[in-house]
Amino acid sequence: MKVVICGAGITGLALAQRLSVLGWEVVVLEKAPGPRAQGYMIDFFGAGYDAAEAMGLLPRLRELGYVLEEARFVDTDGRARARLGFKRFASTVHGRLISIMRPDLETALRESLPADVDLRFSTRPAHVENGADRVRITLTGGEVLDADVLVGADGIHSAVRGMVFGEERAFLRHLGFHTAAWTFHDPAIRARIGDRFCLTDSVDRQIGLYGLRNGRVAAFAVHRTTDRVLPADTRAALRAEYGSLGWVVPDVLAQCPPGDSVYYDHVAQVEAPSWHRGRVVLAGDACAAVSLLAGQGASLGIAGAWLLAEELHRSGLAGLDAYERRWRPVVAEKQLTARKGARWFLPRSPAQLRVRRAVLALSGVPGVDRLVGRSLAGKPAAVVEAAREAHVTGS
């Protein structure tokens, strides 16, 4: 069996690894010229952690990951106004948590690919023929690939989804935010942050900073907006939007790089009525983006890829129904949790800001800490064990 996977992000790489291990011929197409350097710090736990363990990835992820003490919310003078300890949060998921930069997670997945996986950068599909006995993919350079299955794992703005399922506007639910991420080198700011996730304790807009290795810092920004159009000059837009936040923010913005070196996009979810059509199936953010408000996109991407690979290997095209039936409820629950928690993720008033501080202050109280942790993690999804049980029972 042959599969063509469009997208060499977290979901596409995880799916490629698993299907190749299971004996499939795998081609991965990626429009970018090489691995992407920009991205967020991820708190990696849940179903994706279980799938990564089953794939043998945990030792490398721990090596690349970071140990964080706490999330600290600071005012314009850098004084702590609220805290959330990572150890308490980790205890709610039984310590099965790794903080890791998204590019480093992709590195670990690429390293795990078997040698026979055909990974092609600067390559994208131009046309798809979704036939009864094969799917034919014509690439932008004119080459034609025939496969048993085409997987669109090419993100929230999926080209495969656009060619086979319809226009993007039919699938995106905008949540009223823009977000950005970039990295820079500044040992002085790195020293001030320490081994923490430091965020501005602010209304309607927020910048968060992680200290990385070798004096580097990762910046994360999010602000409320109803604008569906992205700015032409992201660096200028970021400086205008966040320049008043104080603390070290002016220095952080001064080191924001131009153009494609900054990740910038809407915060949105994808809601697709169907995840597969004929021999074409969507995976990860292409069909099930939960948004950064849910905080589990990478975990869900790997777990969903693991489940899709198992169902395809077990049942061929018939496995696409089982994949969607088992995974859609998990995604729907995470999306709903994210939408409900949006006002606490980024308060829109001083009153909401004070309530968040009070809740976080109580997070150190036994019992309350578990409730806070569960509200952040959502319901557990035992996808690996459930899929294995289904294979044993034949259900």
C-alpha positions in Angstrom: 0.0 0.0 0.0 1.2 3.5 -0.8 0.3 6.7 0.9 1.1 10.3 -0.1 1.1 12.7 2.9 0.8 16.4 2.2 2.5 18.2 5.1 5.7 17.6 7.0 4.6 19.1 10.3 3.9 17.2 13.5 0.9 15.2 12.3 2.3 14.4 8.8 5.7 13.2 10.2 4.0 11.1 12.9 1.8 9.5 10.4 4.7 8.9 8.0 6.7 7.2 10.8 3.9 4.9 11.9 2.7 3.8 8.4 6.3 3.2 7.3 7.0 1.0 10.3 3.8 -0.8 9.5 5.1 -1.6 6.0 3.5 1.1 3.8 5.3 3.0 1.0 5.3 6.6 2.2 5.9 9.9 0.3 5.7 13.2 2.3 5.3 16.5 0.4 6.1 19.8 2.1 5.7 23.2 0.5 8.4 24.8 2.7 12.0 24.7 1.5 13.1 23.0 4.7 12.3 22.5 8.3 10.6 25.5 9.9 12.5 27.2 12.7 9.6 29.3 14.1 7.1 27.9 16.6 5.8 27.8 20.1 6.8 26.0 23.3 4.4 23.1 23.7 3.3 21.4 26.9 3.1 17.9 25.5 0.9 15.5 27.4 -2.2 13.4 27.0 -3.0 11.0 24.2 -0.1 12.3 22.1 2.3 11.5 24.9 0.9 7.9 25.0 1.3 7.6 21.2 4.8 9.0 21.3 5.7 6.4 23.9 4.3 3.6 21.7 6.4 5.0 18.8 9.6 5.0 21.0 10.0 8.8 20.9 10.0 9.7 24.6 13.8 9.4 25.2 14.6 11.9 22.4 11.7 14.2 23.4 13.0 14.3 27.0 16.5 15.1 25.7 15.2 18.0 23.6 12.6 19.2 26.2 12.8 21.7 29.0 12.0 21.6 32.7 9.9 24.6 33.7 9.3 25.7 37.3 6.1 27.7 36.8 4.0 30.0 34.7 4.4 33.5 36.2 2.2 36.5 35.3 4.0 39.8 35.7 2.9 43.4 35.7 4.5 46.3 33.8 7.4 46.4 36.3 8.0 42.7 36.2 6.5 41.9 39.6 4.7 38.6 39.9 0.9 39.0 40.2 0.0 35.3 39.8 1.7 31.9 39.5 0.9 28.3 38.4 3.5 25.7 39.3 4.3 23.2 36.6 4.9 20.4 39.1 1.3 20.6 40.3 0.0 20.7 36.8 2.2 17.7 35.8 0.9 15.8 38.8 -2.6 16.0 37.3 -1.3 14.0 34.3 0.8 11.7 36.5 4.0 13.4 35.5 3.6 12.4 31.9 4.4 15.9 30.5 7.3 17.3 28.5 7.7 21.0 27.6 9.3 21.2 24.2 9.6 23.7 21.3 7.5 22.7 18.3 10.5 22.7 15.9 12.3 20.4 18.3 9.3 18.0 18.3 9.4 18.0 14.5 13.1 17.3 14.6 12.6 14.2 16.8 9.9 13.0 14.4 12.0 13.5 11.4 14.9 11.7 13.0 12.6 8.7 13.7 11.5 8.3 10.1 12.7 5.0 8.5 15.2 5.5 5.7 12.7 4.5 3.0 10.3 7.4 3.7 10.5 9.8 0.7 10.4 13.3 2.3 10.3 16.1 -0.3 10.6 19.8 0.6 9.6 22.6 -1.8 6.9 20.3 -3.2 3.2 20.7 -3.2 0.2 19.2 -5.0 -1.4 21.2 -7.9 -4.3 18.8 -8.7 -5.9 15.8 -7.2 -7.9 13.1 -9.0 -9.8 11.1 -6.4 -10.5 7.9 -8.3 -12.2 4.6 -7.4 -9.1 2.5 -7.5 -6.4 5.1 -6.9 -5.7 8.8 -6.1 -3.6 10.6 -8.6 -1.6 13.7 -7.4 -0.1 16.1 -9.9 2.6 18.2 -8.4 3.4 21.8 -9.2 6.4 20.7 -11.1 4.4 18.4 -13.3 5.3 15.0 -11.8 2.4 12.7 -11.2 2.1 10.3 -8.2 -0.4 7.5 -7.9 -1.3 6.2 -4.4 -3.8 4.2 -2.5 -4.5 7.1 -0.1 -3.8 10.8 0.0 -3.6 12.4 3.5 -4.0 16.1 3.9 -1.9 16.9 7.0 -1.1 20.3 5.8 -2.4 22.5 8.5 -5.3 24.8 9.2 -5.0 26.4 5.7 -4.9 22.9 4.0 -4.4 22.9 0.2 -5.6 19.3 0.1 -8.8 20.2 1.9 -9.3 23.1 -0.5 -8.9 20.9 -3.6 -11.1 18.0 -2.5 -13.5 19.3 0.2 -14.2 22.9 -0.5 -13.2 26.5 0.2 -11.5 27.4 3.5 -14.2 29.8 4.7 -16.6 26.9 5.0 -14.4 25.2 7.6 -12.8 27.9 9.8 -14.3 29.1 13.1 -12.4 32.3 14.0 -12.1 32.7 17.7 -11.3 36.5 17.7 -7.6 36.5 18.2 -4.3 36.9 16.3 -1.2 35.2 17.5 2.5 35.3 16.7 5.7 33.5 17.7 9.4 34.1 17.2 12.8 33.4 18.8 15.8 35.7 19.5 19.1 35.7 21.3 19.4 37.8 24.4 21.2 36.4 27.5 20.1 39.2 29.7 16.4 38.6 29.1 17.0 34.9 29.3 18.6 35.3 32.8 15.6 37.4 34.0 13.1 34.8 32.8 15.0 31.8 34.3 13.3 28.4 34.0 9.9 29.9 33.9 7.1 30.8 31.4 6.7 34.5 32.0 3.6 36.2 30.7 2.3 39.8 30.9 -0.6 40.1 33.3 -2.7 42.1 30.9 -6.0 42.6 29.3 -6.9 41.9 25.6 -3.2 41.4 24.6 -0.4 39.3 26.1 3.2 38.4 25.5 4.8 35.3 27.0 8.4 34.4 27.1 10.3 31.1 27.6 14.0 30.8 28.3 15.8 28.5 25.9 19.3 27.1 25.7 22.4 29.1 24.9 20.9 32.5 25.8 17.9 32.2 23.4 14.3 33.3 24.2 11.1 32.2 22.6 8.3 34.8 22.4 4.6 34.2 22.1 2.0 36.9 21.5 -1.8 36.9 21.3 -4.3 39.7 21.2 -8.0 40.1 20.6 -9.2 41.3 17.2 -12.1 40.8 14.9 -10.0 41.5 11.8 -10.0 38.6 9.4 -7.1 40.1 7.3 -3.6 39.5 8.4 -1.2 42.5 8.5 1.2 43.1 5.6 4.0 44.0 7.9 3.8 41.7 10.9 6.7 43.3 12.8 5.2 46.7 12.6 1.8 45.4 13.6 3.3 43.6 16.6 5.1 46.7 17.8 2.0 48.8 17.5 -0.2 46.3 19.3 2.1 45.3 22.2 4.4 48.3 22.7 2.5 49.6 25.7 2.9 46.4 27.9 6.0 47.5 29.7 8.4 45.1 31.5 10.9 43.7 28.9 8.4 43.8 26.1 9.9 46.8 24.2 13.3 45.0 24.1 11.5 41.8 22.9 9.7 43.7 20.2 12.9 45.4 19.1 14.3 41.9 18.4 11.3 40.7 16.4 12.6 39.6 13.0 10.9 40.6 9.7 8.8 38.7 7.3 8.6 34.9 7.3 10.9 34.6 10.3 7.8 35.3 12.5 4.9 32.9 12.7 1.7 35.0 12.5 -1.9 33.8 12.0 -5.5 33.8 13.1 -6.5 31.8 16.2 -9.1 29.5 14.7 -10.6 26.0 14.8 -11.5 23.8 11.9 -14.9 22.1 11.8 -15.3 19.7 8.9 -18.5 17.8 8.3 -16.5 14.9 7.0 -12.9 14.1 7.4 -12.6 11.7 4.4 -13.9 11.6 0.8 -13.0 8.6 -1.3 -9.3 7.9 -1.0 -8.5 11.3 0.5 -8.5 11.9 4.2 -7.7 14.9 6.4 -5.6 14.7 9.6 -4.4 17.1 12.3 -5.2 20.8 12.0 -6.5 20.3 8.4 -9.7 18.8 9.8 -9.5 19.1 13.6 -7.6 22.3 14.7 -8.4 23.0 18.3 -6.5 26.3 18.5 -3.8 27.4 20.9 -6.6 28.1 23.4 -6.9 24.3 23.9 -3.1 23.9 24.3 -3.0 20.3 23.0 -2.7 20.6 19.2 0.6 18.8 19.0 -0.6 16.0 21.3 -3.8 15.6 19.3 -1.9 15.7 16.0 0.3 12.8 17.0 -2.4 10.7 18.7 -4.8 11.2 15.7 -2.0 10.2 13.3 -1.3 7.1 15.3 -4.9 6.1 15.3 -5.3 6.8 11.6 -2.2 4.7 10.8 -3.6 1.8 12.9 -7.0 1.9 11.3 -5.6 2.2 7.7 -3.2 -0.7 8.3 -6.0 -2.8 9.8 -8.8 -2.2 7.4 -7.6 -0.1 4.4 -10.1 2.5 3.2 -12.7 1.0 5.5 -10.5 2.2 8.4 -11.2 5.8 7.6 -14.7 5.5 9.0 -13.4 4.0 12.3 -10.7 6.7 12.5 -13.3 9.5 12.3 -15.8 7.7 14.5 -13.2 7.2 17.3 -11.3 10.5 17.1 -14.0 13.1 16.2 -15.6 13.1 19.8 -12.2 13.7 21.3 -11.5 16.7 19.1 -15.0 18.1 19.6 -14.6 18.0 23.4 -11.2 19.8 23.2 -12.6 22.4 20.9 -15.6 23.1 23.2 -13.3 23.4 26.2 -11.1 25.9 24.4 -14.0 28.1 23.4 -15.4 28.1 27.0 -12.0 29.0 28.4 -11.2 31.8 26.0 -12.1 34.6 28.5 -9.7 33.2 31.1 -7.0 32.5 28.6 -6.9 36.2 27.8 -9.2 38.4 30.1 -11.1 41.1 28.3 -11.5 43.3 31.5 -9.7 44.2 34.7 -12.4 42.3 36.6 -11.7 39.1 34.7 -8.0 39.6 35.3 -8.6 39.8 39.0 -10.7 36.7 39.0 -8.0 34.8 37.1 -5.4 35.9 39.7 -7.7 34.6 42.5 -8.2 31.2 40.8 -4.4 30.8 40.3 -3.8 31.8 43.9 -6.0 28.9 45.0 -4.3 26.5 42.6 -1.8 25.7 45.4 -4.6 24.4 47.7 -4.9 20.5 47.7 -7.9 19.5 45.7 -8.3 22.9 43.9 -5.0 22.3 42.1 -6.4 19.1 40.6 -9.5 21.0 39.4 -7.4 23.7 37.8 -5.2 21.1 36.2 -8.2 19.1 34.8 -9.7 22.3 33.5 -6.5 22.9 31.5 -6.1 19.3 30.3 -9.7 18.4 29.6 -10.9 14.8 29.6 -8.3 12.1 29.0 -8.3 10.3 25.7 -6.8 6.8 25.9 -6.5 6.4 22.2 -3.6 4.0 22.1 -5.1 1.4 24.5 -8.5 1.9 23.0 -7.2 1.2 19.5 -5.3 -1.8 20.6 -8.4 -3.2 22.4 -10.5 -2.6 19.3 -8.0 -4.6 17.2 -8.1 -7.5 19.7 -11.9 -7.6 19.9 -12.5 -6.7 16.2 -14.9 -4.0 17.1 
